[in-house]
């Protein structure tokens, strides 16, 4: 155990005391030698989870259509920075750029950037996007100036969260300490007041709430940039539209739920996104939504695109395409749990997919 990440964390706790849930999550996902994203291939059927771009090319294609229309709303600038945050294997960007080719002036204007911290995933993205003119950086703040469109799919759910539990009428930060046998365990930490709406803080004893400082900081950086220069961002993730109460911290391994504190670095760890907090942090940019992923993709024409792909296809392929569409938009699948939030310069009209708001 001592050479494992669990052993490293246990020794750190023995020496310095319990650590915040956010610190545990950051180490489990990003430790340079034992972290989940630095050592594993998480995506697809052979990994631990499957994201929307891996389910169907339609997802990335429709986001490409969204980006093309947003570019037109920006006045069709001759140069546009198109950035994806947390681009996985590069599948979404590959599908987006293929769709962009149907609007040649848009494709010609693009300067494509991928914001990725993992060298291993960068290498995978280079394979997926071989032959494309793509640039990489590690931080959003490193992106070049100019008109900007940003896409982030299932990024914010993987950013470390802080958890707080109400005990005896006061909020205490939830920490990761050690149990009687030296194993990792949740323990109560210092008294503190989470940065959440008063109605949420009025919850009864035993309630757990969550905040995501990194998510809010990134949303603030996005909002500041989009308010200074023309641009728009599209955030797709699973979570809740309003700040609320609940323990959403979860781990997934081989497509099944896994104990969060068991084998850190060996499972993906995520938490539901608080879209209300993101929208508030992004001010002075304007937020649109969130809307359900199913409603968004339907507004962007997924049924028509599925029909085009199925036309002339074999019966099995046509059935597969219909199944992929259902998985993306059905309320019992990804259609309502996954939500879409747009951020834009305050002078811009409603982005594509949000016109009814």
C-alpha positions in Angstrom: 0.0 0.0 0.0 2.9 2.4 0.8 3.9 2.6 -2.9 0.3 3.2 -4.0 -1.4 6.5 -4.1 -3.6 5.4 -1.2 -0.4 4.8 0.8 1.1 8.1 -0.2 -2.1 9.9 0.9 -2.3 8.0 4.1 1.2 9.0 5.0 0.5 12.6 4.1 -2.5 12.5 6.4 -0.6 10.9 9.3 2.0 13.6 9.0 -0.2 16.7 8.4 -3.8 15.7 9.4 -6.9 15.3 7.2 -7.0 16.8 3.7 -9.9 18.5 2.0 -12.0 16.5 -0.4 -10.8 18.8 -3.2 -7.2 17.9 -2.4 -8.0 14.2 -2.4 -9.8 14.5 -5.8 -7.0 16.5 -7.3 -4.4 13.9 -6.3 -6.6 10.9 -7.4 -7.1 12.4 -10.8 -3.9 14.3 -11.4 -1.0 12.9 -9.4 2.0 12.8 -11.8 2.8 9.1 -11.2 -0.4 7.6 -9.9 -3.2 9.9 -11.0 -6.2 8.6 -13.0 -5.8 10.9 -16.0 -2.0 10.6 -16.1 -1.9 6.8 -16.2 -5.1 5.4 -17.8 -7.1 5.4 -21.0 -10.5 6.3 -19.4 -12.7 6.7 -22.5 -14.8 4.2 -24.5 -16.0 0.7 -24.0 -12.6 -0.6 -23.0 -12.2 2.3 -20.5 -14.3 3.3 -17.5 -16.9 5.6 -19.1 -18.2 6.8 -22.4 -18.8 10.4 -23.3 -21.2 11.8 -25.9 -18.6 12.3 -28.7 -17.7 8.6 -28.3 -21.4 7.6 -28.6 -22.1 9.2 -32.0 -20.4 11.5 -34.5 -23.7 13.5 -34.5 -22.8 15.1 -31.2 -19.6 16.8 -32.4 -21.1 17.6 -35.8 -24.0 19.5 -34.2 -21.6 21.4 -31.9 -19.7 22.3 -35.1 -22.9 23.7 -36.6 -23.4 25.6 -33.3 -19.9 27.1 -33.6 -20.4 28.0 -37.2 -23.6 29.9 -36.5 -22.0 31.6 -33.4 -19.1 32.7 -35.7 -21.7 34.3 -38.0 -23.3 36.0 -35.0 -19.8 37.5 -34.2 -19.7 39.0 -37.7 -17.8 36.2 -39.4 -14.3 37.4 -38.4 -11.5 36.3 -40.7 -9.6 34.8 -37.7 -11.3 33.0 -34.9 -9.8 31.1 -32.0 -11.7 27.9 -31.5 -10.7 26.2 -28.2 -11.8 23.0 -26.6 -11.2 22.6 -22.9 -10.5 19.0 -21.7 -10.7 17.5 -25.2 -10.4 13.8 -24.2 -9.2 11.8 -27.2 -9.9 14.6 -29.7 -13.1 12.9 -31.0 -15.4 15.9 -30.5 -13.0 18.3 -32.3 -12.5 15.9 -35.2 -16.2 15.6 -35.7 -16.6 19.4 -35.3 -14.0 20.2 -37.9 -15.5 17.7 -40.4 -18.8 19.5 -40.0 -17.0 22.9 -40.2 -15.8 21.9 -43.7 -19.4 22.4 -45.0 -18.9 26.1 -44.3 -15.5 26.8 -46.0 -15.1 30.4 -44.8 -15.7 29.3 -41.2 -13.1 26.5 -41.5 -10.6 28.9 -43.1 -11.0 31.3 -40.2 -10.3 28.8 -37.5 -7.2 28.8 -35.3 -7.7 25.6 -33.3 -6.5 25.2 -29.8 -6.8 22.3 -27.3 -6.4 23.1 -23.6 -5.0 19.9 -22.1 -2.7 19.2 -19.1 -2.1 15.5 -19.7 0.9 14.7 -22.0 -0.6 11.2 -22.5 -3.9 12.6 -23.7 -2.2 15.3 -25.8 -0.4 12.4 -27.6 -3.7 10.7 -28.2 -5.3 13.9 -29.5 -2.4 14.3 -32.0 -3.2 10.9 -33.4 -6.9 11.6 -33.7 -6.3 15.0 -35.3 -3.3 14.0 -37.5 -3.1 16.3 -40.5 -5.0 19.1 -38.8 -3.3 22.4 -37.9 -3.9 22.3 -34.1 -2.2 24.1 -31.2 -2.0 23.0 -27.6 -1.7 24.8 -24.3 -2.2 23.8 -20.7 -4.3 26.7 -19.4 -7.2 28.7 -20.6 -5.3 31.9 -19.9 -2.6 30.9 -22.4 -5.0 31.1 -25.4 -4.2 33.9 -27.8 -6.2 37.1 -28.1 -9.0 37.6 -30.6 -12.6 36.5 -31.2 -13.1 33.3 -29.4 -15.4 30.3 -29.3 -14.9 27.7 -26.5 -16.3 24.2 -26.2 -16.1 22.2 -22.9 -17.8 18.8 -22.8 -17.6 16.9 -19.4 -14.8 19.0 -18.1 -16.4 20.8 -15.1 -17.6 17.6 -13.5 -14.0 16.5 -13.1 -12.8 19.6 -11.3 -12.1 19.1 -7.6 -15.0 20.0 -5.2 -15.2 21.0 -1.6 -17.9 19.3 0.5 -19.5 20.7 3.7 -21.8 18.9 6.2 -24.1 20.6 8.6 -23.7 19.3 12.2 -25.3 20.9 15.3 -26.5 23.9 13.3 -23.0 24.7 11.9 -21.3 23.8 8.6 -18.0 21.9 8.8 -15.8 21.1 5.8 -15.8 17.4 5.0 -12.3 16.0 5.0 -10.5 12.8 4.2 -8.7 11.3 7.2 -7.9 7.8 8.5 -10.0 5.3 10.2 -9.0 3.0 13.1 -7.3 0.6 10.7 -5.3 3.3 8.9 -7.6 3.3 5.8 -8.9 6.4 4.1 -12.2 7.7 5.6 -14.4 10.8 5.6 -14.1 12.9 8.7 -15.5 16.2 9.9 -13.2 19.2 9.5 -13.2 22.8 10.7 -16.2 25.0 11.0 -16.8 27.2 7.9 -19.6 28.8 5.9 -19.8 27.6 2.3 -20.2 30.2 -0.5 -23.8 29.3 -1.4 -27.2 31.0 -1.4 -28.8 31.6 2.0 -31.7 29.3 1.2 -29.3 26.4 0.6 -27.4 27.1 3.8 -30.7 26.9 5.7 -30.8 23.1 5.2 -31.3 20.8 8.1 -28.6 19.0 10.1 -27.0 16.2 8.1 -27.2 18.0 4.8 -24.1 18.0 2.5 -23.4 20.8 0.1 -20.7 21.2 -2.5 -18.7 24.0 -4.1 -16.2 23.9 -6.9 -13.6 26.7 -6.6 -11.7 25.7 -9.8 -14.9 25.6 -11.7 -16.0 29.0 -10.6 -12.5 30.4 -11.3 -12.6 29.0 -14.8 -16.1 30.3 -15.4 -14.9 33.7 -14.1 -12.0 33.7 -16.5 -14.3 32.7 -19.4 -16.8 35.4 -18.5 -14.1 38.1 -18.3 -12.6 37.1 -21.6 -16.0 36.9 -23.4 -17.0 40.3 -22.0 -13.8 42.0 -23.2 -13.7 40.4 -26.6 -16.4 39.1 -28.9 -17.0 35.4 -28.2 -19.1 32.6 -26.9 -18.7 29.4 -25.0 -20.7 26.1 -24.8 -20.5 24.0 -21.7 -22.0 20.5 -21.7 -22.0 18.5 -18.5 -24.2 16.7 -16.1 -25.5 18.5 -13.0 -28.3 20.6 -11.6 -29.6 24.0 -12.8 -29.8 25.5 -9.3 -27.5 25.4 -6.3 -28.8 22.8 -3.9 -28.2 20.2 -1.2 -26.8 16.7 -1.8 -23.7 14.5 -2.0 -22.9 14.0 -5.7 -19.3 12.9 -5.4 -18.9 9.6 -7.2 -16.3 7.2 -8.7 -16.7 5.0 -11.8 -14.5 2.1 -12.8 -15.2 -0.1 -15.8 -18.6 1.6 -16.3 -19.8 0.7 -12.8 -19.9 2.8 -9.6 -16.9 2.4 -7.3 -16.3 3.4 -3.7 -14.8 7.0 -3.9 -12.0 6.4 -1.3 -11.0 2.9 -2.6 -8.0 2.7 -4.9 -7.5 6.4 -5.6 -6.1 6.9 -9.0 -7.7 3.7 -10.2 -11.2 5.1 -10.9 -12.7 8.3 -12.4 -14.0 10.7 -9.8 -16.6 13.3 -10.6 -19.3 15.5 -9.1 -22.4 17.1 -10.5 -22.0 20.6 -11.9 -23.7 23.5 -10.2 -24.8 25.5 -13.3 -26.2 28.4 -11.2 -22.8 28.9 -9.6 -21.0 28.8 -13.0 -23.4 31.4 -14.5 -23.0 33.7 -11.6 -19.2 33.4 -11.7 -19.2 34.2 -15.4 -20.7 37.7 -15.0 -20.3 40.1 -16.8 -20.7 37.7 -19.7 -24.3 36.7 -20.3 -25.4 33.1 -19.5 -28.0 31.3 -21.5 -29.6 28.2 -20.1 -28.9 25.6 -19.0 -31.2 23.6 -21.2 -31.4 19.8 -21.3 -28.9 18.1 -23.7 -31.9 16.5 -25.4 -33.6 19.8 -26.0 -30.4 21.4 -27.2 -29.5 18.7 -29.7 -33.1 18.5 -30.9 -33.1 22.3 -31.6 -29.8 21.9 -33.5 -31.4 19.3 -35.8 -30.2 15.9 -34.5 -33.3 14.1 -35.9 -32.7 15.4 -39.4 -29.0 14.5 -39.1 -29.8 11.0 -37.9 -32.1 10.6 -40.9 -29.4 11.7 -43.3 -26.9 9.2 -41.8 -29.5 6.4 -41.9 -30.5 7.0 -45.5 -29.1 4.2 -47.6 -27.5 2.6 -44.6 -27.8 -1.1 -43.8 -30.8 -2.0 -41.5 -28.3 -2.7 -38.7 -26.5 0.6 -39.1 -29.8 2.5 -39.3 -30.9 0.8 -36.0 -27.5 1.7 -34.4 -27.9 5.4 -35.5 -31.4 5.6 -34.0 -30.1 4.0 -30.8 -27.3 6.5 -30.6 -29.7 9.4 -31.0 -31.9 8.0 -28.3 -29.0 7.7 -25.9 -28.1 11.3 -26.4 -31.5 12.9 -26.2 -33.9 10.5 -24.3 -34.9 11.8 -20.8 -34.1 8.3 -19.4 -30.6 8.4 -20.9 -28.5 11.6 -21.2 -31.3 14.0 -22.4 -32.1 15.7 -19.1 -29.3 14.9 -16.6 -26.8 16.4 -19.1 -27.3 20.1 -19.6 -26.0 22.8 -21.9 -25.0 26.3 -20.8 -23.9 29.0 -23.2 -21.9 32.1 -22.2 -21.6 35.0 -24.5 -20.6 38.6 -24.9 -23.6 40.6 -23.3 -24.3 42.4 -26.6 -24.9 39.2 -28.6 -28.4 37.7 -29.2 -29.4 34.3 -28.1 -26.9 31.6 -29.3 -28.2 28.7 -31.4 -30.3 26.3 -29.4 -31.2 29.0 -26.8 -33.5 31.2 -28.9 -36.7 30.2 -26.9 -35.2 31.4 -23.6 
